[in-house]
Amino acid sequence: PPLAVEAGADCAISVTVSTGGRRARRSAFAPAFPKARGGGWWLVMGEGDELFALKRINLPSGGGSGPLKTELMMCAPEEPGVHECAVLLVSDSYIGLDQQVTVRVEVR
């Protein structure tokens, strides 16, 4: 079911991210950097060319530490109706690991 919000209201979207039980690397492969560089991750939420939320996160470093639970704060669109928003997990260090899910938001 779509998430129901009021037009223009501030709301929070709960997001859970896990590494799938695999041990995450402590640093990214970056031979041009003078010291170890940790992999960074961003949670991005938007629709079309409009950005609703952006948050930098750190993924759990080990498989046994459990999933990361966080919230994306956003301002709901002004236009009433059902909006299909994309939530992306984007890496700033690794190519091809980005993930995307669609969240339906019903604006009243």
Secondary structure, 3 states (H helix, E strand, C coil): CCEEECCCCEEEEEEEECCCCCCCCCCECCCCCCCCECCCEEEEEEECCEEEEEEEECCCCCHHHCCEEEEEEEECCCCCEEEEEEEEEEECCCCCCCEEEEEEEEEC
